[in-house]
């Protein structure tokens, strides 16, 4: 899971930087995906220590869930108002989709680890 976390972190960093550039560098909030990506990369680095892996991955999945909910909370009203093609809204939707996928993969990983630990 740490390598998946690192990959999603790097993708979010690229998304944030691209969003910032595409929106004409008018708002620093376009970098929000990059901030979440940086947190993921840090969690992946912390997870390299065996004793910290479980904690770091739980933090990463929790941050992913918060990010998914927050980006959906911003994107859904904008889409409903007909602004789905705005770069900021598209970035929010992409971030939400990435984070929902990440949370799903994280939960699946937790379930598999628990089953392996219990010997099932």
N, C-alpha and C positions, 0 to 999 in steps of 0.2 A: 504493500500500500504506500510506503514512502515514495517509491518511484512514480506512482500514479499521482500522488500529491504534488510532487515536484513538476511533473508534466502539466497538470492543470494550473499550477501556479505560474509557470512560464507562459502558458496560453493566455491566462488572465492579464499578465503584465503586458503582453503584446496587444491584447484587446484594449487595455486602458490607454496605452501610448498611441495606438492607432486612432482611438476615439478622440483623444485630445488633439491630435494633428488634424483629423478630418473636420472637427468642429471649429477649426480656425484658432485654436488655442485661446478661446474666449472664456472658458470656465475650467477651473481646476477640478471640478467635480467629475469631469470626463475621465479623470485618472483613478476614480474609485475602483474599477476592476483591477487596476495595477496594484492598488493597496491590498486588496484581498489576495491577489497573486503573490505579493511579497510575504504575507502572513503564511500562505501555503508553503512557500519555499523555505521559510524559517522553520515551520513545523517539520518539513521533510528533513532538514538538516539536524534538528533536535532528535528526530526518530532514528538517526544513525546510531545513537546510543541505545543499546538493547533495553536497558532499564527504563528508558524514557519513551520508547516506541509507542506503547499502548496509550500513554497520556497525550503524546503529541498528535497521534492520529485521532483521538477523541476530540481534542481541541480543534483540529483541522475540519472534521466533519461538522462539529457544532458551528464553527465560523461559516462553513459552506451553507448550512441550513439557514443561518441568520442572513447571509448574503442573498440567498435565493429568495427568501421571503421579502426582504427589503427591496430587491430589484423588481420583483413582481408587483409589490405595492406601489411602486412608482410607474411601472410600465403599463399595467392594466388600465388605469384611468386614462393615460395618454392614448392608448390604442382605442379605447371607447370613444374618445373625443375626436378620433380621426387623424391622429398624429403618428401613426405607425411607421411612416417612412422617414421621420426625422432621425438623423444619425444618433442622437442621444437615446431615443426610445429603442432603436434597433440594437444599440450597445447594451441597454438594460435587458432586452429580451435574450440576447446571446449570452450575457452573463448569467441570467436566470437559468437558461437551458443547460449551460455548462455546470453550474452548481447543483442543479437537480440531479444531473447524471452523476456528478461526483458523490453526492450524498447517498445516492442509490448504491454505487459501487462500494462506498465505505461501509454501509450497513451490511451489504452482502459479505464483505471481508470480515466484519465483526462476527457475523453469524458463523462463517466457516471457521474462524479462529476458536470460537467458543465450542463448536462441535468437535474440533480436533483436540482441544484441551480436555473435554469430557470423555473423549474416546468413542464418539458415536460415528 
